[in-house]
Structures are given as structure tokens and as C-alpha cells.
Amino acid sequence: MATREKPRERIRRERDERKQAALAAERRKKLRGYALAAVLGVATVIAVVVAFSGGGDGGSGVGQTFESTGGGHVHGLGVNPADGAVFVASHNGLFRAARGETQARPVGSSGKDVMGFSIVGPNRFLGSGHPGDLENLPPNLGLIASTDAGRTFRPVSLLGEVDFHILRGAGTRVYGSDSSSGRFLVSRDAGRSWSEQRPPGTLIDLAVDPRNPDRLIASTDSGLFASGDGGRAWRALGKQIALVAWAAPERLFMLEQGGKVSVSSDGGRNFRPAGDVPGEPVALMAAGSELYVALADNRVMRSTDGGASWSLRTQV
């Protein structure tokens, strides 16, 4: 007679199955990126999610992830404007490094898989992904929100329906790309309701102008595109496939595989060299005028001079 599975064992088994499915999807995206890169004559394509941080915007890797001793696969970065702490969203939960700390520590106890991540104000976070081992929630969390700096999250909308891997917030505006369907969704009421817009291609990265939430830069499988009306219409900028982050003031940064950083002061029409990151990049973000990049060796580096030089901020 078969042994009856205990509820806790069943929850853990289902959690492991969700993780394996997510990793398989990431590998498929990565392979598609390699194929596209070969066509465009570049070495590889970085698939990322950029997480918006109050006063700037940030990023998190999807196609290119890295294993760390604490956080596991890292999906997102953000800076809390309340205290300057850096947050790392990962496969094994959310991690925090206060000012001066070089080792990020777990936040909360749920251990949820935080795929999409966005800091939208002091202690106010948005997220998406999959529940922790002992959370009685559907496999896809839809949009979740925290008002206590990530210690707890509550469902906002699309619970059980959507898994956002690209998630941006600016005021009451939220942009999200659902990994399962490829839909590009836009909310103008902090995520309570949504409308669907047509993206200019398969989204790899997205940056929001910190001064105007209707201005977007999308990095896609066919290059860079700009929108001035919240994603309703797009115009082509160039063939670059890269990470993008929009810093304040008018500075749009682009990070290509190999670590080359470029900056644009005209919304992405023209870029000039800015510097190099000290390793293989997997995520890029901007918070105010500062740049942050996560590297494949688990370090999170910070630049205060527009990408010309970098110093260690934290690691997971």
C-alpha cells in the first residue's frame, strides 16, 4: 500500500516542482537569447528584469542568473529610500544589506521565490513570483505588495494568474511582463486594475524615466525602443540588446555583455562610452544618480561617477 504524503511534504514537493519549471523556462529563454545574439553578431543576450527604485530605476536578471551561497538565483535589486539599504530579490527570498554592510541578510521568513521586484517608495515594495514552502498560495503570486520593507507581503491583484518577471513601479503606475503568456500589462492605479499593451518585441529589459512615468525604454530581442505614452506606441532607437537603467537627471545607461557601460543624455538616440563593470554582469539598476550592478560572482557593485569606477556594496 502506498504511503500517504504528509501535507508539509506535499507543499515542499510542489514548491520544488515550481522551481524546476521556472529554471527550465529561464534556460529556454537563455538559449533563445544565444540564437538571437548569433544573428545580430554579438556574443550573448542578457535577459533581465529592471526593478524601479524610488528616484531611479533598477534591474534584475532572468535569463542570466547566478548561484550564491545565500540568495540563490538573483532576480532583482533595489534601494530603499527610507534608509539606503540595498535589497536583493532571489530564488530563495529577499535579502537586505544596510548602509555599511557588505553581507546581505534574509528578510522575513517565508522564503518565497521573488521573480519581479520593485521599490516604489520608502518601505513600499512590489513583487511577484512563487510562494514559499509553507505558504498556502497559488503557484503564481500575481502582484504582491509590502509596506514594511519586505518583511510581509499581501496579494494585490492577479493572484494565481500572472508571474511577472519584469516589474516597474513609478507612483501609481505599474508596468509588468507576464513570463507565462508574454503579455505586457499596465496599471494606472497601483496595480489594482490592468490594461494590456502591445510590446515592440520580446521584452528583455525596461526602464522608466524617473521624471515622467509615460516615458519608457524597452530592450527587446530586436533592439532598443522608446515610448512616450506609457507603451501604447513605440519607435525604434537601435539594434543594441543590453541592460538599461534610467538615472536622474537625464541619463540613460546601457550595459552590454562583456561589461561595457554607455550613457545617453537624449533618451537613447545617442550613447557615449562611460566605463566598464569589473566582472560578468547579471543585473543593473539606478537609484537616484547612483548605479548598481550584480555580478556573476555574487558581488553587488556601486558606482557614484556614472560607471567610470566601481566599489563593492554588498554580496549574497
RODO-2510 file (C-alpha; in nm, 4 decimals, decimal comma):
residues 316
     n   res          X          Y          Z
     1     m     0,0000     0,0000     0,0000
     2     a     0,1380     0,3410    -0,0982
     3     t     0,2500     0,5730     0,1824
     4     r     0,0228     0,8730     0,2205
     5     e     0,2053     1,2003     0,1577
     6     k     0,2009     1,4424     0,4502
     7     p     0,0702     1,7975     0,3831
     8     r     0,4092     1,9593     0,4563
     9     e     0,5867     1,7127     0,2276
    10     r     0,3321     1,7808    -0,0477
    11     i     0,3821     2,1579    -0,0161
    12     r     0,7602     2,1192    -0,0390
    13     r     0,7335     1,8826    -0,3353
    14     e     0,5068     2,1237    -0,5227
    15     r     0,7457     2,4086    -0,4362
    16     d     1,0400     2,2120    -0,5819
    17     e     0,8410     2,1337    -0,8961
    18     r     0,7629     2,5054    -0,9429
    19     k     1,1305     2,5928    -0,9016
    20     q     1,2359     2,3356    -1,1597
    21     a     0,9726     2,4613    -1,4047
    22     a     1,0923     2,8206    -1,3540
    23     l     1,4560     2,7219    -1,4087
    24     a     1,3633     2,5306    -1,7239
    25     a     1,1821     2,8371    -1,8576
    26     e     1,4869     3,0537    -1,7821
    27     r     1,7148     2,8099    -1,9675
    28     r     1,4842     2,8192    -2,2701
    29     k     1,4918     3,2000    -2,2705
    30     k     1,8688     3,1966    -2,2430
    31     l     1,9036     2,9608    -2,5393
    32     r     1,6738     3,1829    -2,7468
    33     g     1,8948     3,4763    -2,6471
    34     y     2,2051     3,2978    -2,7714
    35     a     2,0376     3,2293    -3,1053
    36     l     1,9339     3,5932    -3,1423
    37     a     2,2814     3,7101    -3,0470
    38     a     2,4329     3,4968    -3,3190
    39     v     2,2072     3,6625    -3,5756
    40     l     2,2990     4,0097    -3,4535
    41     g     2,6708     3,9290    -3,4312
    42     v     2,7146     3,9655    -3,0553
    43     a     2,8350     3,7101    -2,8036
    44     t     2,5174     3,6699    -2,5965
    45     v     2,1968     3,8366    -2,4825
    46     i     2,1237     3,9208    -2,1222
    47     a     1,7600     3,8654    -2,0248
    48     v     1,6758     4,0871    -1,7347
    49     v     1,4088     4,2450    -1,5233
    50     v     1,4679     4,6001    -1,4028
    51     a     1,3239     4,6854    -1,0646
    52     f     1,2292     5,0509    -1,0139
    53     s     1,3752     5,2127    -0,7046
    54     g     1,2331     5,5375    -0,5692
    55     g     1,4020     5,8236    -0,7558
    56     g     1,5647     5,5952    -1,0131
    57     d     1,5231     5,2504    -1,1578
    58     g     1,6882     4,9168    -1,1177
    59     g     1,7239     4,5735    -1,2654
    60     s     1,7204     4,2018    -1,2016
    61     g     1,8419     3,9122    -1,4084
    62     v     1,6112     3,6490    -1,5523
    63     g     1,7891     3,4723    -1,8365
    64     q     2,1329     3,5172    -1,6819
    65     t     2,1176     3,4216    -1,3134
    66     f     2,3884     3,3187    -1,0679
    67     e     2,4114     3,0849    -0,7729
    68     s     2,5081     3,2458    -0,4435
    69     t     2,5787     3,0947    -0,1048
    70     g     2,2810     3,2747     0,0484
    71     g     2,0361     3,4138    -0,2037
    72     g     2,0431     3,1559    -0,4803
    73     h     1,9414     3,2815    -0,8236
    74     v     1,9244     3,6611    -0,8052
    75     h     1,6336     3,8203    -0,9882
    76     g     1,6306     4,1830    -0,8735
    77     l     1,7951     4,4730    -0,6964
    78     g     1,6542     4,7806    -0,5246
    79     v     1,7470     5,0592    -0,2821
    80     n     1,5041     5,1601    -0,0067
    81     p     1,4829     5,5420     0,0016
    82     a     1,3843     5,5203     0,3703
    83     d     1,7301     5,4125     0,4855
    84     g     1,9551     5,3490     0,1842
    85     a     1,9553     4,9714     0,2379
    86     v     2,0152     4,7560    -0,0712
    87     f     1,7691     4,4718    -0,1329
    88     v     1,8391     4,1613    -0,3383
    89     a     1,5413     3,9612    -0,4680
    90     s     1,6265     3,5962    -0,5238
    91     h     1,5055     3,2426    -0,5797
    92     n     1,5278     3,1813    -0,2042
    93     g     1,3743     3,5012    -0,0731
    94     l     1,4526     3,8667    -0,0197
    95     f     1,7890     3,9801     0,1238
    96     r     1,8920     4,3159     0,2754
    97     a     2,2218     4,4956     0,3294
    98     a     2,2054     4,8085     0,5463
    99     r     2,4400     5,1036     0,4918
   100     g     2,7962     4,9877     0,5505
   101     e     2,7098     4,6172     0,5456
   102     t     2,8883     4,4033     0,2882
   103     q     2,6894     4,0848     0,3565
   104     a     2,3182     4,0770     0,2695
   105     r     2,0876     3,9039     0,5200
   106     p     1,7449     3,7384     0,4756
   107     v     1,4307     3,9476     0,5217
   108     g     1,1198     3,7770     0,6616
   109     s     1,0761     3,4020     0,6964
   110     s     0,8615     3,2919     0,4003
   111     g     1,1483     3,2207     0,1587
   112     k     0,9274     3,2992    -0,1400
   113     d     1,0764     3,2993    -0,4900
   114     v     1,0793     3,6725    -0,5704
   115     m     1,0913     3,6974    -0,9508
   116     g     0,9667     4,0512    -1,0166
   117     f     1,0726     4,3177    -0,7656
   118     s     1,0229     4,6935    -0,7457
   119     i     1,0755     4,9518    -0,4718
   120     v     0,8194     5,2290    -0,5237
   121     g     0,8679     5,4398    -0,2102
   122     p     1,0039     5,4384     0,1463
   123     n     0,9495     5,0827     0,2777
   124     r     0,6983     5,0220    -0,0065
   125     f     0,7829     4,7258    -0,2287
   126     l     0,6073     4,5448    -0,5137
   127     g     0,6831     4,1873    -0,6088
   128     s     0,5792     3,8769    -0,7961
   129     g     0,6900     3,5157    -0,8225
   130     h     0,6091     3,1972    -0,6322
   131     p     0,5171     3,1230    -0,2680
   132     g     0,7469     2,9861    -0,0012
   133     d     0,7438     2,6255     0,1167
   134     l     0,4756     2,6694     0,3820
   135     e     0,2661     2,9447     0,2209
   136     n    -0,0813     2,8281     0,1215
   137     l    -0,0987     3,0292    -0,2026
   138     p    -0,1294     2,9518    -0,5751
   139     p     0,1928     2,8835    -0,7713
   140     n     0,1840     3,2300    -0,9348
   141     l     0,1562     3,5210    -0,6924
   142     g     0,0396     3,7879    -0,9372
   143     l     0,1188     4,1303    -0,7904
   144     i     0,2063     4,1407    -0,4207
   145     a     0,2907     4,4454    -0,2066
   146     s     0,4752     4,5230     0,1152
   147     t     0,4529     4,8339     0,3335
   148     d     0,7064     4,7143     0,5927
   149     a     1,0245     4,6951     0,3812
   150     g     0,9672     4,3389     0,2642
   151     r     0,9046     4,1654     0,5968
   152     t     0,5497     4,0773     0,4860
   153     f     0,3648     4,0908     0,1520
   154     r    -0,0054     4,0869     0,0697
   155     p    -0,1780     3,9980    -0,2599
   156     v    -0,2912     4,2987    -0,4662
   157     s    -0,4199     4,1507    -0,7932
   158     l    -0,3881     3,8680    -1,0479
   159     l    -0,3260     3,6065    -0,7762
   160     g    -0,2906     3,2658    -0,9397
   161     e    -0,2919     3,4201    -1,2886
   162     v     0,0370     3,6011    -1,3537
   163     d     0,4087     3,5625    -1,2837
   164     f     0,5733     3,8989    -1,3523
   165     h     0,9423     3,8690    -1,4423
   166     i     0,9650     4,2338    -1,5467
   167     l     0,8085     4,4706    -1,2958
   168     r     0,8392     4,8509    -1,2760
   169     g     0,6658     5,0983    -1,0491
   170     a     0,6517     5,4782    -1,0640
   171     g     0,3992     5,6456    -0,8371
   172     t     0,0651     5,4785    -0,9105
   173     r     0,1907     5,3485    -1,2472
   174     v     0,2995     4,9849    -1,2695
   175     y     0,4381     4,8031    -1,5745
   176     g     0,4672     4,4245    -1,5842
   177     s     0,5552     4,1478    -1,8280
   178     d     0,3985     3,8086    -1,7563
   179     s     0,6544     3,5325    -1,8107
   180     s     0,3936     3,2654    -1,8841
   181     s     0,1933     3,4482    -2,1518
   182     g     0,4301     3,7234    -2,2690
   183     r     0,1592     3,9836    -2,2086
   184     f     0,2690     4,3403    -2,1329
   185     l     0,0335     4,4822    -1,8692
   186     v    -0,0035     4,8409    -1,7487
   187     s    -0,1770     4,9674    -1,4342
   188     r    -0,2542     5,3306    -1,3503
   189     d    -0,3981     5,2613    -1,0025
   190     a    -0,1042     5,0958    -0,8226
   191     g    -0,1808     4,7513    -0,9618
   192     r    -0,5453     4,7122    -0,8700
   193     s    -0,6583     4,7005    -1,2354
   194     w    -0,4716     4,6435    -1,5617
   195     s    -0,4833     4,7070    -1,9349
   196     e    -0,2851     4,5174    -2,1963
   197     q    -0,0489     4,6957    -2,4369
   198     r     0,1455     4,5536    -2,7283
   199     p     0,5232     4,5474    -2,6661
   200     p     0,7670     4,6175    -2,9517
   201     g     0,9108     4,2637    -2,9263
   202     t     1,0030     4,0053    -2,6669
   203     l     1,0919     4,2193    -2,3658
   204     i     1,4379     4,1728    -2,2190
   205     d     1,4553     4,4875    -2,0080
   206     l     1,2550     4,8024    -1,9373
   207     a     1,3494     5,1420    -1,7948
   208     v     1,1151     5,4208    -1,6832
   209     d     1,2072     5,7896    -1,6916
   210     p     1,2208     5,8935    -1,3217
   211     r     1,0672     6,2313    -1,4135
   212     n     0,7904     6,1067    -1,6446
   213     p     0,6272     5,7632    -1,5927
   214     d     0,4930     5,7664    -1,9507
   215     r     0,8456     5,7636    -2,0998
   216     l     0,9836     5,4124    -2,1415
   217     i     1,2876     5,2473    -2,2948
   218     a     1,2450     4,8809    -2,3847
   219     s     1,5287     4,6433    -2,4660
   220     t     1,3903     4,3630    -2,6823
   221     d     1,5100     4,0705    -2,8907
   222     s     1,5373     4,3094    -3,1875
   223     g     1,6913     4,6145    -3,0189
   224     l     1,6003     4,9277    -2,8236
   225     f     1,2648     5,1055    -2,8492
   226     a     1,1200     5,4206    -2,6901
   227     s     0,7644     5,5096    -2,5892
   228     g     0,6327     5,8458    -2,4753
   229     d     0,2770     5,7375    -2,3987
   230     g     0,3078     5,4556    -2,1498
   231     g     0,3647     5,1767    -2,4002
   232     r     0,0819     5,2445    -2,6450
   233     a     0,3195     5,3313    -2,9309
   234     w     0,6896     5,2619    -2,9840
   235     r     0,9696     5,3873    -3,2081
   236     a     1,2954     5,2102    -3,2835
   237     l     1,6215     5,3511    -3,1431
   238     g     1,8870     5,0975    -3,2399
   239     k     1,9905     4,7338    -3,2541
   240     q     2,1546     4,7168    -2,9115
   241     i     2,0484     4,4313    -2,6834
   242     a     2,1532     4,5173    -2,3302
   243     l     2,0552     4,6034    -1,9761
   244     v     1,9140     4,9538    -1,9366
   245     a     1,8673     5,1807    -1,6336
   246     w     1,7405     5,5389    -1,6211
   247     a     1,9171     5,7544    -1,3632
   248     a     1,8444     6,1093    -1,2526
   249     p     1,8925     6,3574    -1,4047
   250     e     1,8535     6,2839    -1,7790
   251     r     2,0952     5,9907    -1,8045
   252     l     2,0006     5,6591    -1,9631
   253     f     2,2601     5,3854    -1,9061
   254     m     2,3144     5,0785    -2,1224
   255     l     2,5220     4,7780    -2,0121
   256     e     2,6278     4,5298    -2,2783
   257     q     2,7529     4,1762    -2,2268
   258     g     3,1250     4,1972    -2,1558
   259     g     3,0708     4,4867    -1,9140
   260     k     3,0781     4,7927    -2,1401
   261     v     2,8733     5,0782    -1,9920
   262     s     2,7399     5,3577    -2,2138
   263     v     2,5300     5,6623    -2,1294
   264     s     2,2782     5,8712    -2,3237
   265     s     2,1552     6,2212    -2,2411
   266     d     1,8947     6,2316    -2,5202
   267     g     1,6651     5,9424    -2,4321
   268     g     1,8616     5,6704    -2,6068
   269     r     1,9160     5,8230    -2,9503
   270     n     2,2919     5,8548    -2,8933
   271     f     2,5236     5,6816    -2,6464
   272     r     2,8817     5,7537    -2,5423
   273     p     3,1234     5,5255    -2,3506
   274     a     3,1077     5,5587    -1,9714
   275     g     3,3208     5,2767    -1,8282
   276     d     3,3399     4,9040    -1,7586
   277     v     3,1998     4,6858    -1,4812
   278     p     3,4559     4,4639    -1,3007
   279     g     3,3095     4,1254    -1,3920
   280     e     3,0276     3,9456    -1,5713
   281     p     2,7055     4,1464    -1,5183
   282     v     2,3719     3,9826    -1,4433
   283     a     2,1648     4,2818    -1,3258
   284     l     2,1757     4,6615    -1,3497
   285     m     1,9840     4,9303    -1,1665
   286     a     1,9918     5,3027    -1,0950
   287     a     1,8879     5,4684    -0,7696
   288     g     1,8922     5,8446    -0,7978
   289     s     2,2278     5,9231    -0,9580
   290     e     2,3982     5,6001    -0,8436
   291     l     2,4411     5,2812    -1,0449
   292     y     2,4373     4,9280    -0,9062
   293     v     2,5301     4,6055    -1,0830
   294     a     2,5115     4,2442    -0,9686
   295     l     2,7963     4,0267    -1,0944
   296     a     2,8111     3,6545    -1,1611
   297     d     3,0478     3,6049    -0,8646
   298     n     2,7735     3,7190    -0,6204
   299     r     2,9031     4,0739    -0,5654
   300     v     2,6834     4,3828    -0,5908
   301     m     2,8935     4,6790    -0,7034
   302     r     2,8137     5,0522    -0,6850
   303     s     2,9251     5,3466    -0,8990
   304     t     2,8821     5,7095    -0,7940
   305     d     3,0527     5,8532    -1,1030
   306     g     2,8336     5,7286    -1,3859
   307     g     3,0001     5,3913    -1,4343
   308     a     3,3614     5,5129    -1,4567
   309     s     3,4632     5,3320    -1,1340
   310     w     3,3040     5,0705    -0,9082
   311     s     3,3320     4,9620    -0,5443
   312     l     3,1820     4,6708    -0,3511
   313     r     2,8426     4,7470    -0,1970
   314     t     2,7406     4,4007    -0,0761
   315     q     2,7280     4,0320    -0,1638
   316     v     2,4857     3,7433    -0,1070
***
